[in-house]
């Protein structure tokens, strides 16, 4: 999957990212076809941590 639309302060960094199906919350949705409701995305175990590690 390629991130084409971002509404985040770091949108320039995230736009264009390639993420494998099954990776992160979005990849999981793409893989299973089922929606995910996460009360706090940052603390959800399925959250893709790659952006955090690139900043840090």
PDB file with SEQRES, HELIX, SHEET and CRYST1 records, atoms N, CA, C and O in Angstrom:
SEQRES   1 A   56  UNK UNK UNK UNK UNK UNK UNK UNK UNK UNK UNK UNK UNK          
SEQRES   2 A   56  UNK UNK UNK UNK UNK UNK UNK UNK UNK UNK UNK UNK UNK          
SEQRES   3 A   56  UNK UNK UNK UNK UNK UNK UNK UNK UNK UNK UNK UNK UNK          
SEQRES   4 A   56  UNK UNK UNK UNK UNK UNK UNK UNK UNK UNK UNK UNK UNK          
SEQRES   5 A   56  UNK UNK UNK UNK                                              
HELIX    1 AA1 UNK A   11  UNK A   14  1                                   4    
HELIX    2 AA2 UNK A   24  UNK A   32  1                                   9    
HELIX    3 AA3 UNK A   41  UNK A   43  5                                   3    
HELIX    4 AA4 UNK A   50  UNK A   55  1                                   6    
CRYST1    1.000    1.000    1.000  90.00  90.00  90.00 P 1           1          
ATOM      1  N   UNK A   1       0.839  -1.154   0.000  1.00  0.00           N  
ATOM      2  CA  UNK A   1       0.000   0.000   0.000  1.00  0.00           C  
ATOM      3  C   UNK A   1       0.892   1.228   0.000  1.00  0.00           C  
ATOM      4  O   UNK A   1       1.972   1.235   0.591  1.00  0.00           O  
ATOM      5  N   UNK A   2       0.416   2.268  -0.679  1.00  0.00           N  
ATOM      6  CA  UNK A   2       1.145   3.537  -0.712  1.00  0.00           C  
ATOM      7  C   UNK A   2       0.261   4.620  -0.108  1.00  0.00           C  
ATOM      8  O   UNK A   2      -0.887   4.793  -0.516  1.00  0.00           O  
ATOM      9  N   UNK A   3       0.792   5.335   0.851  1.00  0.00           N  
ATOM     10  CA  UNK A   3       0.045   6.401   1.508  1.00  0.00           C  
ATOM     11  C   UNK A   3      -0.038   7.604   0.572  1.00  0.00           C  
ATOM     12  O   UNK A   3       0.981   8.198   0.221  1.00  0.00           O  
ATOM     13  N   UNK A   4      -1.244   7.954   0.175  1.00  0.00           N  
ATOM     14  CA  UNK A   4      -1.450   9.073  -0.742  1.00  0.00           C  
ATOM     15  C   UNK A   4      -2.040  10.299  -0.055  1.00  0.00           C  
ATOM     16  O   UNK A   4      -1.801  11.422  -0.498  1.00  0.00           O  
ATOM     17  N   UNK A   5      -2.807  10.109   1.020  1.00  0.00           N  
ATOM     18  CA  UNK A   5      -3.458  11.221   1.701  1.00  0.00           C  
ATOM     19  C   UNK A   5      -3.153  11.150   3.189  1.00  0.00           C  
ATOM     20  O   UNK A   5      -3.333  10.107   3.817  1.00  0.00           O  
ATOM     21  N   UNK A   6      -2.692  12.257   3.749  1.00  0.00           N  
ATOM     22  CA  UNK A   6      -2.334  12.299   5.167  1.00  0.00           C  
ATOM     23  C   UNK A   6      -2.881  13.588   5.764  1.00  0.00           C  
ATOM     24  O   UNK A   6      -2.740  14.658   5.172  1.00  0.00           O  
ATOM     25  N   UNK A   7      -3.500  13.492   6.924  1.00  0.00           N  
ATOM     26  CA  UNK A   7      -3.945  14.673   7.664  1.00  0.00           C  
ATOM     27  C   UNK A   7      -3.236  14.648   9.013  1.00  0.00           C  
ATOM     28  O   UNK A   7      -3.822  14.266  10.026  1.00  0.00           O  
ATOM     29  N   UNK A   8      -2.000  15.049   9.015  1.00  0.00           N  
ATOM     30  CA  UNK A   8      -1.159  14.966  10.191  1.00  0.00           C  
ATOM     31  C   UNK A   8      -0.076  16.036  10.069  1.00  0.00           C  
ATOM     32  O   UNK A   8       0.297  16.401   8.954  1.00  0.00           O  
ATOM     33  N   UNK A   9       0.431  16.540  11.176  1.00  0.00           N  
ATOM     34  CA  UNK A   9       1.506  17.526  11.088  1.00  0.00           C  
ATOM     35  C   UNK A   9       2.745  17.015  10.344  1.00  0.00           C  
ATOM     36  O   UNK A   9       3.519  17.809   9.810  1.00  0.00           O  
ATOM     37  N   UNK A  10       2.934  15.689  10.309  1.00  0.00           N  
ATOM     38  CA  UNK A  10       4.094  15.112   9.634  1.00  0.00           C  
ATOM     39  C   UNK A  10       3.718  14.541   8.265  1.00  0.00           C  
ATOM     40  O   UNK A  10       4.325  13.577   7.800  1.00  0.00           O  
ATOM     41  N   UNK A  11       2.717  15.141   7.628  1.00  0.00           N  
ATOM     42  CA  UNK A  11       2.209  14.591   6.376  1.00  0.00           C  
ATOM     43  C   UNK A  11       3.276  14.515   5.296  1.00  0.00           C  
ATOM     44  O   UNK A  11       3.265  13.577   4.499  1.00  0.00           O  
ATOM     45  N   UNK A  12       4.197  15.470   5.242  1.00  0.00           N  
ATOM     46  CA  UNK A  12       5.251  15.425   4.227  1.00  0.00           C  
ATOM     47  C   UNK A  12       6.152  14.210   4.401  1.00  0.00           C  
ATOM     48  O   UNK A  12       6.660  13.665   3.421  1.00  0.00           O  
ATOM     49  N   UNK A  13       6.351  13.785   5.645  1.00  0.00           N  
ATOM     50  CA  UNK A  13       7.192  12.630   5.918  1.00  0.00           C  
ATOM     51  C   UNK A  13       6.460  11.321   5.591  1.00  0.00           C  
ATOM     52  O   UNK A  13       7.084  10.355   5.153  1.00  0.00           O  
ATOM     53  N   UNK A  14       5.165  11.290   5.799  1.00  0.00           N  
ATOM     54  CA  UNK A  14       4.397  10.047   5.659  1.00  0.00           C  
ATOM     55  C   UNK A  14       3.892   9.836   4.236  1.00  0.00           C  
ATOM     56  O   UNK A  14       3.833   8.698   3.770  1.00  0.00           O  
ATOM     57  N   UNK A  15       3.531  10.892   3.549  1.00  0.00           N  
ATOM     58  CA  UNK A  15       2.990  10.769   2.186  1.00  0.00           C  
ATOM     59  C   UNK A  15       4.003  10.043   1.302  1.00  0.00           C  
ATOM     60  O   UNK A  15       5.181  10.397   1.265  1.00  0.00           O  
ATOM     61  N   UNK A  16       3.523   9.025   0.594  1.00  0.00           N  
ATOM     62  CA  UNK A  16       4.384   8.254  -0.292  1.00  0.00           C  
ATOM     63  C   UNK A  16       4.979   7.007   0.349  1.00  0.00           C  
ATOM     64  O   UNK A  16       5.620   6.204  -0.329  1.00  0.00           O  
ATOM     65  N   UNK A  17       4.769   6.841   1.658  1.00  0.00           N  
ATOM     66  CA  UNK A  17       5.276   5.636   2.323  1.00  0.00           C  
ATOM     67  C   UNK A  17       4.659   4.395   1.733  1.00  0.00           C  
ATOM     68  O   UNK A  17       3.496   4.400   1.328  1.00  0.00           O  
ATOM     69  N   UNK A  18       5.421   3.350   1.684  1.00  0.00           N  
ATOM     70  CA  UNK A  18       4.925   2.040   1.251  1.00  0.00           C  
ATOM     71  C   UNK A  18       4.845   1.152   2.489  1.00  0.00           C  
ATOM     72  O   UNK A  18       5.805   1.026   3.250  1.00  0.00           O  
ATOM     73  N   UNK A  19       3.699   0.554   2.667  1.00  0.00           N  
ATOM     74  CA  UNK A  19       3.456  -0.289   3.832  1.00  0.00           C  
ATOM     75  C   UNK A  19       2.898  -1.624   3.367  1.00  0.00           C  
ATOM     76  O   UNK A  19       1.917  -1.655   2.623  1.00  0.00           O  
ATOM     77  N   UNK A  20       3.502  -2.722   3.789  1.00  0.00           N  
ATOM     78  CA  UNK A  20       3.002  -4.030   3.362  1.00  0.00           C  
ATOM     79  C   UNK A  20       1.602  -4.301   3.902  1.00  0.00           C  
ATOM     80  O   UNK A  20       1.268  -3.891   5.014  1.00  0.00           O  
ATOM     81  N   UNK A  21       0.791  -4.988   3.113  1.00  0.00           N  
ATOM     82  CA  UNK A  21      -0.527  -5.428   3.578  1.00  0.00           C  
ATOM     83  C   UNK A  21      -0.305  -6.276   4.829  1.00  0.00           C  
ATOM     84  O   UNK A  21       0.568  -7.144   4.852  1.00  0.00           O  
ATOM     85  N   UNK A  22      -1.094  -6.023   5.857  1.00  0.00           N  
ATOM     86  CA  UNK A  22      -0.966  -6.748   7.112  1.00  0.00           C  
ATOM     87  C   UNK A  22      -0.151  -6.002   8.159  1.00  0.00           C  
ATOM     88  O   UNK A  22      -0.160  -6.388   9.328  1.00  0.00           O  
ATOM     89  N   UNK A  23       0.550  -4.944   7.770  1.00  0.00           N  
ATOM     90  CA  UNK A  23       1.396  -4.173   8.682  1.00  0.00           C  
ATOM     91  C   UNK A  23       0.628  -2.958   9.202  1.00  0.00           C  
ATOM     92  O   UNK A  23       0.051  -2.210   8.414  1.00  0.00           O  
ATOM     93  N   UNK A  24       0.617  -2.759  10.499  1.00  0.00           N  
ATOM     94  CA  UNK A  24      -0.075  -1.617  11.097  1.00  0.00           C  
ATOM     95  C   UNK A  24      -1.590  -1.791  11.042  1.00  0.00           C  
ATOM     96  O   UNK A  24      -2.102  -2.790  10.538  1.00  0.00           O  
ATOM     97  N   UNK A  25      -2.284  -0.802  11.567  1.00  0.00           N  
ATOM     98  CA  UNK A  25      -3.752  -0.864  11.588  1.00  0.00           C  
ATOM     99  C   UNK A  25      -4.332  -0.846  10.181  1.00  0.00           C  
ATOM    100  O   UNK A  25      -5.228  -1.631   9.870  1.00  0.00           O  
ATOM    101  N   UNK A  26      -3.833   0.039   9.329  1.00  0.00           N  
ATOM    102  CA  UNK A  26      -4.357   0.150   7.969  1.00  0.00           C  
ATOM    103  C   UNK A  26      -4.075  -1.124   7.177  1.00  0.00           C  
ATOM    104  O   UNK A  26      -4.939  -1.618   6.453  1.00  0.00           O  
ATOM    105  N   UNK A  27      -2.886  -1.639   7.316  1.00  0.00           N  
ATOM    106  CA  UNK A  27      -2.536  -2.875   6.619  1.00  0.00           C  
ATOM    107  C   UNK A  27      -3.373  -4.054   7.070  1.00  0.00           C  
ATOM    108  O   UNK A  27      -3.708  -4.938   6.282  1.00  0.00           O  
ATOM    109  N   UNK A  28      -3.707  -4.053   8.356  1.00  0.00           N  
ATOM    110  CA  UNK A  28      -4.555  -5.118   8.903  1.00  0.00           C  
ATOM    111  C   UNK A  28      -5.959  -5.043   8.315  1.00  0.00           C  
ATOM    112  O   UNK A  28      -6.553  -6.067   7.980  1.00  0.00           O  
ATOM    113  N   UNK A  29      -6.489  -3.820   8.190  1.00  0.00           N  
ATOM    114  CA  UNK A  29      -7.806  -3.621   7.587  1.00  0.00           C  
ATOM    115  C   UNK A  29      -7.779  -4.081   6.134  1.00  0.00           C  
ATOM    116  O   UNK A  29      -8.702  -4.757   5.679  1.00  0.00           O  
ATOM    117  N   UNK A  30      -6.730  -3.721   5.408  1.00  0.00           N  
ATOM    118  CA  UNK A  30      -6.618  -4.135   4.006  1.00  0.00           C  
ATOM    119  C   UNK A  30      -6.536  -5.651   3.885  1.00  0.00           C  
ATOM    120  O   UNK A  30      -7.082  -6.232   2.947  1.00  0.00           O  
ATOM    121  N   UNK A  31      -5.867  -6.280   4.816  1.00  0.00           N  
ATOM    122  CA  UNK A  31      -5.692  -7.736   4.785  1.00  0.00           C  
ATOM    123  C   UNK A  31      -6.982  -8.480   5.107  1.00  0.00           C  
ATOM    124  O   UNK A  31      -7.316  -9.465   4.448  1.00  0.00           O  
ATOM    125  N   UNK A  32      -7.710  -8.007   6.126  1.00  0.00           N  
ATOM    126  CA  UNK A  32      -8.890  -8.743   6.600  1.00  0.00           C  
ATOM    127  C   UNK A  32     -10.198  -8.243   6.004  1.00  0.00           C  
ATOM    128  O   UNK A  32     -11.178  -8.986   5.941  1.00  0.00           O  
ATOM    129  N   UNK A  33     -10.217  -6.969   5.561  1.00  0.00           N  
ATOM    130  CA  UNK A  33     -11.458  -6.386   5.065  1.00  0.00           C  
ATOM    131  C   UNK A  33     -12.402  -5.964   6.181  1.00  0.00           C  
ATOM    132  O   UNK A  33     -13.542  -5.580   5.920  1.00  0.00           O  
ATOM    133  N   UNK A  34     -11.937  -6.032   7.417  1.00  0.00           N  
ATOM    134  CA  UNK A  34     -12.769  -5.657   8.563  1.00  0.00           C  
ATOM    135  C   UNK A  34     -12.253  -4.352   9.171  1.00  0.00           C  
ATOM    136  O   UNK A  34     -11.047  -4.114   9.246  1.00  0.00           O  
ATOM    137  N   UNK A  35     -13.193  -3.521   9.600  1.00  0.00           N  
ATOM    138  CA  UNK A  35     -12.804  -2.258  10.218  1.00  0.00           C  
ATOM    139  C   UNK A  35     -12.194  -2.489  11.597  1.00  0.00           C  
ATOM    140  O   UNK A  35     -12.419  -3.518  12.234  1.00  0.00           O  
ATOM    141  N   UNK A  36     -11.424  -1.513  12.035  1.00  0.00           N  
ATOM    142  CA  UNK A  36     -10.822  -1.543  13.371  1.00  0.00           C  
ATOM    143  C   UNK A  36     -11.173  -0.237  14.062  1.00  0.00           C  
ATOM    144  O   UNK A  36     -11.034   0.840  13.483  1.00  0.00           O  
ATOM    145  N   UNK A  37     -11.625  -0.338  15.295  1.00  0.00           N  
ATOM    146  CA  UNK A  37     -11.839   0.838  16.126  1.00  0.00           C  
ATOM    147  C   UNK A  37     -10.787   0.785  17.225  1.00  0.00           C  
ATOM    148  O   UNK A  37     -10.726  -0.175  17.993  1.00  0.00           O  
ATOM    149  N   UNK A  38      -9.966   1.816  17.294  1.00  0.00           N  
ATOM    150  CA  UNK A  38      -8.910   1.879  18.303  1.00  0.00           C  
ATOM    151  C   UNK A  38      -9.129   3.142  19.133  1.00  0.00           C  
ATOM    152  O   UNK A  38      -9.144   4.251  18.598  1.00  0.00           O  
ATOM    153  N   UNK A  39      -9.294   2.968  20.426  1.00  0.00           N  
ATOM    154  CA  UNK A  39      -9.514   4.107  21.315  1.00  0.00           C  
ATOM    155  C   UNK A  39      -8.302   5.035  21.326  1.00  0.00           C  
ATOM    156  O   UNK A  39      -8.456   6.255  21.389  1.00  0.00           O  
ATOM    157  N   UNK A  40      -7.111   4.471  21.265  1.00  0.00           N  
ATOM    158  CA  UNK A  40      -5.873   5.251  21.245  1.00  0.00           C  
ATOM    159  C   UNK A  40      -4.896   4.544  20.313  1.00  0.00           C  
ATOM    160  O   UNK A  40      -4.267   3.555  20.691  1.00  0.00           O  
ATOM    161  N   UNK A  41      -4.779   5.048  19.120  1.00  0.00           N  
ATOM    162  CA  UNK A  41      -3.956   4.407  18.091  1.00  0.00           C  
ATOM    163  C   UNK A  41      -2.506   4.261  18.558  1.00  0.00           C  
ATOM    164  O   UNK A  41      -1.875   3.237  18.297  1.00  0.00           O  
ATOM    165  N   UNK A  42      -1.984   5.258  19.234  1.00  0.00           N  
ATOM    166  CA  UNK A  42      -0.576   5.242  19.665  1.00  0.00           C  
ATOM    167  C   UNK A  42      -0.264   4.063  20.598  1.00  0.00           C  
ATOM    168  O   UNK A  42       0.848   3.534  20.577  1.00  0.00           O  
ATOM    169  N   UNK A  43      -1.236   3.656  21.409  1.00  0.00           N  
ATOM    170  CA  UNK A  43      -0.979   2.571  22.362  1.00  0.00           C  
ATOM    171  C   UNK A  43      -1.477   1.215  21.866  1.00  0.00           C  
ATOM    172  O   UNK A  43      -1.249   0.200  22.524  1.00  0.00           O  
ATOM    173  N   UNK A  44      -2.146   1.183  20.725  1.00  0.00           N  
ATOM    174  CA  UNK A  44      -2.642  -0.078  20.173  1.00  0.00           C  
ATOM    175  C   UNK A  44      -1.458  -0.914  19.688  1.00  0.00           C  
ATOM    176  O   UNK A  44      -0.598  -0.408  18.967  1.00  0.00           O  
ATOM    177  N   UNK A  45      -1.408  -2.179  20.074  1.00  0.00           N  
ATOM    178  CA  UNK A  45      -0.298  -3.067  19.716  1.00  0.00           C  
ATOM    179  C   UNK A  45      -0.155  -3.230  18.204  1.00  0.00           C  
ATOM    180  O   UNK A  45       0.931  -3.556  17.723  1.00  0.00           O  
ATOM    181  N   UNK A  46      -1.222  -3.012  17.454  1.00  0.00           N  
ATOM    182  CA  UNK A  46      -1.179  -3.170  15.991  1.00  0.00           C  
ATOM    183  C   UNK A  46      -0.681  -1.918  15.281  1.00  0.00           C  
ATOM    184  O   UNK A  46      -0.460  -1.945  14.070  1.00  0.00           O  
ATOM    185  N   UNK A  47      -0.500  -0.825  16.011  1.00  0.00           N  
ATOM    186  CA  UNK A  47      -0.053   0.452  15.441  1.00  0.00           C  
ATOM    187  C   UNK A  47       1.346   0.299  14.847  1.00  0.00           C  
ATOM    188  O   UNK A  47       2.231  -0.284  15.473  1.00  0.00           O  
ATOM    189  N   UNK A  48       1.542   0.828  13.628  1.00  0.00           N  
ATOM    190  CA  UNK A  48       2.852   0.773  12.976  1.00  0.00           C  
ATOM    191  C   UNK A  48       3.801   1.763  13.645  1.00  0.00           C  
ATOM    192  O   UNK A  48       3.535   2.964  13.667  1.00  0.00           O  
ATOM    193  N   UNK A  49       4.878   1.272  14.176  1.00  0.00           N  
ATOM    194  CA  UNK A  49       5.812   2.098  14.948  1.00  0.00           C  
ATOM    195  C   UNK A  49       6.924   2.700  14.083  1.00  0.00           C  
ATOM    196  O   UNK A  49       7.789   3.395  14.614  1.00  0.00           O  
ATOM    197  N   UNK A  50       6.927   2.461  12.800  1.00  0.00           N  
ATOM    198  CA  UNK A  50       7.997   2.916  11.930  1.00  0.00           C  
ATOM    199  C   UNK A  50       8.197   4.408  11.916  1.00  0.00           C  
ATOM    200  O   UNK A  50       9.340   4.865  11.888  1.00  0.00           O  
ATOM    201  N   UNK A  51       7.134   5.191  11.935  1.00  0.00           N  
ATOM    202  CA  UNK A  51       7.262   6.649  11.929  1.00  0.00           C  
ATOM    203  C   UNK A  51       7.940   7.124  13.198  1.00  0.00           C  
ATOM    204  O   UNK A  51       8.796   8.008  13.151  1.00  0.00           O  
ATOM    205  N   UNK A  52       7.576   6.558  14.314  1.00  0.00           N  
ATOM    206  CA  UNK A  52       8.172   6.948  15.590  1.00  0.00           C  
ATOM    207  C   UNK A  52       9.670   6.676  15.568  1.00  0.00           C  
ATOM    208  O   UNK A  52      10.460   7.518  15.997  1.00  0.00           O  
ATOM    209  N   UNK A  53      10.068   5.503  15.071  1.00  0.00           N  
ATOM    210  CA  UNK A  53      11.488   5.163  15.047  1.00  0.00           C  
ATOM    211  C   UNK A  53      12.260   6.037  14.066  1.00  0.00           C  
ATOM    212  O   UNK A  53      13.447   6.281  14.287  1.00  0.00           O  
ATOM    213  N   UNK A  54      11.630   6.521  12.981  1.00  0.00           N  
ATOM    214  CA  UNK A  54      12.306   7.385  12.023  1.00  0.00           C  
ATOM    215  C   UNK A  54      12.522   8.777  12.593  1.00  0.00           C  
ATOM    216  O   UNK A  54      13.468   9.463  12.204  1.00  0.00           O  
ATOM    217  N   UNK A  55      11.650   9.210  13.518  1.00  0.00           N  
ATOM    218  CA  UNK A  55      11.772  10.539  14.103  1.00  0.00           C  
ATOM    219  C   UNK A  55      12.850  10.589  15.164  1.00  0.00           C  
ATOM    220  O   UNK A  55      13.529  11.599  15.345  1.00  0.00           O  
ATOM    221  N   UNK A  56      12.988   9.486  15.852  1.00  0.00           N  
ATOM    222  CA  UNK A  56      13.706   9.486  16.979  1.00  0.00           C  
ATOM    223  C   UNK A  56      14.973   9.378  17.443  1.00  0.00           C  
ATOM    224  O   UNK A  56      15.195   9.438  18.652  1.00  0.00           O  
TER     225      UNK A  56                                                      
END                                                                             
